[in-house]
Amino acid sequence: MLAALLLVRPAHAASVELSVAYSQPQVFRGLMEETAQLFMRDNPDIRIVFRPPTEGYVDMMEQTLRQAITNTLPAVSFQGLYLVASLADRRLIAPIDEQPAIHAALEGTHTAMAALGRRSDRLYGLPFSVSLPLIYFNLDLVARAGGDPAHLPEGWNDLISLGARISALGDNTAGLWVRYYPDTWYWQAMIETRGGRMISEDETRLTFDGPEGLAAARILARVGTEARMPDISYAQARQAFVAGRVGIFMGSSSELARLEQGVGTRFHMRTAPFPLDSEAPRLPSGGNAAVVHSRDAAQQEAAARYIAFMVGPVAQAIMVRNTGYMPIRMDMFEPGGTLAGYLMERPSYATLIRQLPLAGPWLSFPGPNGLRAVLAVRDSLQGVVTGRVSPEEGVRRAAEQVRQLTGLK
């Protein structure tokens, strides 16, 4: 296997070569290749060379940490939004807010979206694709289990009850699968829609072991015991939903295009927003941000131009049409925009837009051990879902490990 894949060689010799790393090739490979070709066509002095993609954001971060040791970091990478702060704290990425191309790119972007790449009052990355938690229903299984496809459940109690009835249909059918793996994104959503927080706003205290976190963990335990959620990976759950063997799939809006294509006419599918359990709910924004690792001035300038293109209307329209991610530029949906009329074409996408006012940052635990803290919480939650530990014990263990790793009070 080649160490890197050169997509297009410009007609004129490029003066700057940018190595670029990304993850989730099943989602991003095609649009990365297409956008790189368009960018190099208009910027013949820059050549984009892709590193072999990793499977997910955690894999990307682990690879980045190894490359930092061997001094083999790419010039640019697309990192999970919740990992940008940890990369900045480790000084593995450079701030980009002084680059002229970035200044121009920020015009027309959604202010709250752009802020997801900030750390300590500096801009370290710009989100390329943003997602929110979303519920996907197999309406055929809902009807078979006695549910009403025209009035789908909105709260956790009703979701768990319907999931249990779907599981009782047998035939290796799972009623409900909630994303709790491979990170803490959904658990954060369950806490923040109750009005709680994972850590204090000033990043000095751990707070997920409070009432909201315990309530969220108890819901996960009920999903495992009452709805009999199978202990399978996110990828396996997605495949099972497409095959018609999962009734309610709670995952990422980024899956929308792939699930619609995969399901086809096999069964009737509908999306619904994430359950809201307080008067002031928030939803953590998933997705990734483009960051710059290179310290070379010429590469940083070229990287800024590439990132500006990737968050511009052309690349963002390609991204939206090929995925279920939201763009960083909401003006694209307005008359005359590159996605004008898109919501009429894709009514399922309107569910995301309705949730947009609730969007906030995806938590990153502070300090250099942020990724290890995420993995510690994830493993504790798996114990809760599978019934190996109680919700109270799982949260206690997670909090203890995160405090040791991060120094949070």
matplotlib code that plots the C-alpha trace (Angstrom):
import matplotlib.pyplot as plt

x = [0.0, 1.3, 2.1, 0.0, -2.4, -1.9, -5.2, -4.4, -1.1, -1.6, -0.4, 2.1, 4.6, 3.1, 5.3, 3.7, 2.6, 0.1, -0.3, -3.8, -5.2, -8.9, -11.0, -14.2, -13.4, -16.8, -18.3, -15.6, -13.4, -15.4, -16.1, -12.5, -11.3, -13.8, -13.1, -9.3, -9.6, -11.6, -9.2, -6.1, -7.7, -8.1, -4.8, -2.2, 0.6, -0.7, -0.8, -3.0, -1.6, -3.9, -2.6, -4.4, -7.6, -8.3, -11.5, -12.7, -11.9, -10.4, -8.1, -7.1, -6.2, -4.2, -2.3, -1.7, -0.1, 2.2, 3.1, 4.0, 6.6, 8.1, 7.8, 5.6, 2.5, 0.6, 0.3, -3.5, -5.9, -9.6, -10.1, -13.1, -14.4, -14.1, -10.4, -9.4, -8.9, -6.7, -4.5, -4.2, -3.3, -0.6, 0.6, 0.2, -1.8, -1.2, -3.7, -5.1, -7.0, -4.2, -4.3, -6.0, -7.7, -9.4, -10.6, -12.3, -13.7, -15.4, -17.6, -21.0, -20.2, -22.6, -21.0, -21.8, -20.5, -17.2, -16.7, -16.5, -12.9, -11.8, -9.6, -8.4, -9.7, -7.8, -9.1, -7.3, -9.6, -12.7, -15.5, -15.9, -18.9, -21.2, -23.7, -26.3, -27.8, -30.8, -33.3, -34.0, -37.2, -38.0, -41.8, -42.6, -41.2, -42.9, -46.3, -45.7, -45.0, -48.2, -46.8, -48.3, -46.0, -47.8, -47.1, -43.6, -42.4, -40.5, -39.4, -37.0, -39.7, -41.8, -38.7, -37.6, -41.2, -41.5, -38.0, -38.9, -42.0, -40.0, -37.4, -40.2, -41.1, -38.1, -36.5, -33.2, -34.7, -33.4, -35.8, -33.5, -29.8, -28.4, -25.0, -22.8, -19.6, -16.9, -17.0, -19.1, -21.0, -24.5, -24.0, -23.1, -26.3, -28.3, -26.8, -27.1, -30.7, -31.4, -29.8, -26.5, -22.9, -20.0, -17.6, -18.0, -17.9, -14.6, -13.1, -12.1, -14.7, -16.0, -19.8, -21.1, -21.4, -24.2, -28.0, -28.1, -25.3, -26.7, -30.1, -28.5, -26.6, -29.8, -31.5, -28.6, -29.0, -32.8, -32.0, -29.8, -32.1, -35.6, -35.2, -32.5, -30.1, -27.4, -23.7, -22.6, -20.5, -21.8, -21.0, -22.7, -25.8, -25.9, -25.7, -28.4, -30.7, -30.2, -31.0, -34.3, -33.3, -33.2, -36.4, -35.0, -31.4, -30.2, -27.0, -25.6, -27.2, -24.1, -25.6, -28.7, -27.6, -26.0, -29.0, -31.5, -29.5, -28.9, -32.6, -34.0, -37.4, -36.6, -38.8, -40.2, -37.8, -38.4, -36.2, -37.0, -35.2, -33.3, -35.4, -35.4, -35.8, -35.4, -36.4, -32.9, -31.5, -28.3, -27.0, -23.3, -22.2, -20.5, -18.3, -14.8, -12.7, -9.8, -6.6, -3.0, -0.1, 2.7, 4.9, 6.3, 5.0, 4.5, 2.6, 0.5, -0.5, -1.4, -3.3, -5.3, -6.3, -7.3, -9.3, -11.1, -12.1, -13.3, -15.7, -16.8, -20.1, -18.8, -17.2, -19.8, -22.6, -20.7, -20.4, -24.1, -25.4, -23.1, -23.7, -26.1, -23.8, -24.8, -22.7, -20.9, -22.6, -26.4, -26.8, -26.4, -30.1, -31.3, -32.6, -29.6, -27.5, -25.8, -28.4, -31.5, -34.5, -32.6, -34.9, -37.8, -35.8, -34.8, -37.5, -35.5, -32.8, -35.3, -35.2, -31.6, -32.3, -35.0, -32.4, -29.8, -30.6, -29.7, -26.2, -23.2, -19.7, -18.8, -16.9, -13.2, -11.6, -8.8, -5.2, -3.0, -4.9, -8.2, -8.4, -7.6, -10.4, -12.9, -12.0, -12.3, -15.8, -16.7, -15.6, -17.5, -20.7, -20.3, -20.3, -23.6, -25.3, -24.3, -25.4, -21.9, -22.0, -24.8, -25.3, -24.1, -20.9, -20.2, -20.5, -18.4, -15.6, -15.7, -15.5, -12.6, -10.5, -11.3, -10.2, -7.0, -6.3, -7.2, -6.8, -10.4, -11.9]
y = [0.0, 3.4, 5.6, 8.4, 8.8, 11.6, 12.4, 14.8, 16.2, 19.8, 20.7, 23.1, 22.0, 22.9, 25.0, 23.6, 20.1, 19.6, 16.1, 15.8, 13.2, 12.3, 9.5, 7.6, 6.8, 5.2, 8.7, 11.1, 9.5, 10.4, 14.0, 14.5, 13.4, 15.5, 18.7, 18.2, 18.1, 21.3, 23.0, 22.1, 23.1, 26.6, 26.6, 25.0, 26.0, 23.7, 19.9, 17.8, 14.4, 12.3, 10.0, 6.6, 7.4, 6.0, 4.4, 7.0, 10.1, 8.1, 6.2, 9.5, 11.0, 8.0, 8.1, 11.8, 11.2, 8.6, 10.8, 13.6, 11.4, 10.4, 13.9, 12.6, 14.7, 15.7, 19.4, 19.3, 16.9, 16.7, 15.9, 15.2, 18.4, 17.2, 16.6, 20.0, 21.4, 18.5, 19.0, 22.7, 21.9, 19.6, 22.3, 19.8, 22.3, 25.9, 28.8, 29.9, 33.1, 35.4, 33.9, 36.2, 33.3, 32.3, 35.9, 35.8, 32.3, 33.4, 35.8, 34.1, 31.2, 30.4, 32.1, 29.3, 26.7, 28.5, 28.9, 25.1, 25.3, 27.8, 27.2, 29.9, 32.7, 31.5, 29.8, 26.4, 24.9, 25.4, 22.8, 21.1, 19.0, 19.3, 16.7, 16.4, 13.3, 12.0, 9.1, 6.8, 4.7, 1.6, 2.3, -1.2, -2.7, 0.1, -0.9, -4.6, -3.9, -2.0, 1.5, 4.4, 5.4, 8.7, 9.5, 8.4, 8.5, 11.6, 10.8, 8.2, 6.2, 5.7, 5.0, 2.3, 0.8, 0.7, -0.7, -3.5, -4.4, -4.5, -6.8, -9.1, -9.7, -12.1, -13.2, -11.7, -8.2, -5.5, -2.8, 0.0, 0.8, 4.0, 5.2, 5.0, 3.9, 4.7, 8.0, 10.0, 12.1, 10.6, 10.5, 14.2, 14.8, 12.9, 15.0, 18.4, 17.9, 17.6, 20.9, 19.5, 19.6, 17.1, 19.6, 23.1, 26.0, 27.2, 23.7, 23.3, 20.8, 17.5, 17.6, 14.5, 12.6, 14.9, 14.2, 14.6, 12.2, 9.6, 10.0, 9.5, 6.4, 4.9, 5.4, 3.6, 0.7, 0.5, 0.5, -2.5, -4.4, -3.5, -2.8, -5.5, -3.5, -5.8, -5.1, -4.4, -1.7, 1.4, 0.1, -3.2, -1.5, 0.7, -2.3, -4.1, -1.1, -1.0, -4.8, -4.2, -5.8, -2.7, -0.8, 2.4, 3.5, 6.5, 7.7, 10.6, 12.8, 12.2, 8.8, 10.3, 10.0, 6.6, 5.2, 6.5, 5.0, 1.7, 1.3, 2.2, 0.6, -2.2, -0.5, 2.9, 5.1, 8.4, 10.6, 12.4, 14.8, 13.8, 13.7, 17.0, 16.7, 20.3, 23.9, 24.8, 21.8, 21.8, 19.3, 18.7, 19.1, 16.2, 16.3, 17.3, 20.4, 21.1, 21.9, 22.7, 20.8, 22.3, 25.0, 26.0, 29.5, 28.5, 25.4, 27.3, 29.8, 27.1, 25.2, 28.2, 28.5, 24.9, 25.1, 28.2, 26.4, 23.4, 25.6, 27.6, 27.2, 24.8, 22.2, 22.5, 21.8, 18.7, 17.6, 18.1, 16.3, 13.3, 13.0, 14.0, 16.5, 20.2, 22.9, 25.7, 28.1, 28.3, 31.0, 28.2, 27.2, 30.7, 31.7, 31.9, 29.7, 26.5, 24.5, 26.6, 24.4, 21.5, 21.2, 20.6, 17.8, 16.2, 16.7, 14.5, 17.1, 19.7, 17.7, 18.8, 22.4, 22.5, 21.3, 23.8, 26.5, 23.9, 23.1, 23.7, 22.3, 18.7, 18.4, 17.9, 17.0, 19.5, 18.7, 16.2, 13.2, 14.2, 11.2, 8.7, 10.4, 9.9, 6.2, 5.7, 7.1, 5.0, 1.8, 2.5, 3.2, -0.1, -1.8, 0.0, -0.9, -4.6, -4.8, -5.7, -2.7, -0.5, 3.0, 4.5, 2.4, 3.0, 6.8, 6.7, 4.7, 7.0, 10.1, 8.7, 7.9, 11.2, 13.2, 11.3, 11.9, 15.5, 17.1, 18.2, 18.7]
z = [0.0, -0.9, 2.1, 0.6, -2.3, -4.8, -6.3, -9.0, -10.2, -11.4, -14.9, -13.4, -10.7, -7.3, -5.0, -1.8, -1.0, 1.7, 3.3, 4.6, 7.0, 7.6, 9.0, 8.2, 4.5, 4.1, 4.5, 3.4, 0.8, -2.3, -1.3, -0.1, -3.5, -5.4, -3.4, -3.6, -7.4, -7.5, -5.1, -7.0, -10.3, -8.9, -6.9, -9.1, -6.8, -4.1, -4.2, -1.9, -0.8, 1.3, 4.0, 4.3, 6.3, 9.7, 10.8, 13.3, 15.3, 18.2, 15.8, 14.2, 17.5, 18.6, 15.2, 15.6, 19.0, 17.6, 14.7, 17.0, 18.7, 15.3, 13.8, 11.0, 11.5, 8.3, 7.4, 7.9, 9.5, 10.1, 13.8, 15.9, 17.3, 20.8, 20.4, 19.1, 22.6, 23.6, 20.5, 21.3, 24.9, 23.6, 21.2, 18.3, 16.2, 15.3, 15.6, 12.3, 13.2, 11.8, 8.3, 5.8, 4.0, 7.3, 7.9, 4.6, 5.2, 8.4, 6.6, 6.1, 8.5, 11.3, 14.4, 16.8, 14.4, 13.8, 17.6, 17.9, 16.8, 19.4, 22.4, 24.9, 22.7, 19.7, 16.6, 16.1, 13.6, 11.4, 11.4, 8.1, 8.9, 11.9, 13.1, 15.9, 17.6, 15.7, 15.9, 13.0, 13.1, 11.1, 10.8, 9.6, 12.9, 14.9, 13.4, 13.9, 17.6, 18.0, 17.8, 15.8, 12.9, 12.7, 16.4, 17.3, 20.9, 22.0, 25.5, 26.9, 28.7, 25.6, 23.5, 25.9, 26.1, 22.3, 22.0, 24.4, 22.3, 19.1, 20.7, 21.8, 18.2, 18.0, 14.8, 16.0, 16.1, 18.4, 19.4, 20.4, 19.9, 21.5, 20.6, 23.7, 21.8, 20.7, 22.6, 25.1, 22.6, 23.2, 27.0, 26.9, 24.9, 27.5, 30.3, 28.5, 27.4, 31.1, 31.8, 33.2, 32.1, 31.9, 33.4, 34.8, 32.4, 33.7, 33.2, 36.9, 38.2, 36.9, 37.1, 35.2, 38.4, 39.5, 39.2, 35.5, 34.8, 37.1, 35.4, 32.0, 33.2, 34.6, 31.2, 29.5, 32.0, 31.2, 27.5, 28.1, 30.4, 29.4, 25.6, 25.5, 23.4, 21.9, 22.9, 19.3, 17.8, 16.1, 12.7, 13.4, 14.7, 11.6, 9.4, 11.4, 11.0, 7.3, 7.2, 9.0, 12.2, 14.5, 15.1, 16.6, 15.8, 17.8, 16.2, 14.3, 11.7, 9.6, 8.7, 7.0, 3.4, 3.8, 5.7, 3.2, 0.4, 2.2, 3.3, -0.1, -0.4, 2.1, 4.7, 5.6, 7.6, 9.4, 11.5, 14.8, 17.1, 20.2, 23.4, 25.4, 29.2, 30.4, 29.7, 28.7, 26.8, 24.8, 22.2, 21.6, 18.0, 16.5, 13.4, 12.6, 12.2, 9.9, 11.9, 10.9, 12.3, 10.2, 11.6, 8.2, 7.1, 3.5, 4.4, 6.9, 4.3, 1.8, 4.5, 5.3, 1.7, 1.6, 4.8, 3.5, 0.4, 2.4, 4.5, 1.5, -0.4, -3.1, -0.9, 1.8, -0.8, -1.9, 1.7, 2.6, -0.5, 0.2, 3.9, 6.7, 8.1, 8.5, 6.8, 8.7, 6.3, 6.8, 4.1, 1.6, 2.2, 1.4, -2.1, -4.5, -2.2, -3.4, -1.4, -2.1, -2.0, -0.5, 2.5, 0.1, -1.5, 1.8, 4.5, 6.8, 6.8, 8.2, 11.5, 11.9, 11.1, 13.8, 16.4, 15.3, 18.0, 20.6, 19.2, 21.4, 21.8, 22.1, 25.3, 25.4, 28.7, 29.4, 29.4, 27.5, 28.8, 27.3, 25.0, 27.8, 29.9, 27.1, 26.8, 30.5, 30.5, 27.4, 29.0, 32.2, 30.2, 28.4, 31.8, 32.6, 29.3, 29.6, 33.2, 34.5, 36.9, 38.3, 36.9, 40.2, 40.2, 36.6, 37.0, 40.2, 38.4, 35.4, 37.6, 39.7, 36.6, 34.8, 37.9, 38.1, 34.4, 34.2, 37.6, 37.7, 41.1]

ax = plt.figure().add_subplot(projection="3d")
ax.plot(x, y, z, "-o")
ax.set_aspect("equal")
plt.show()
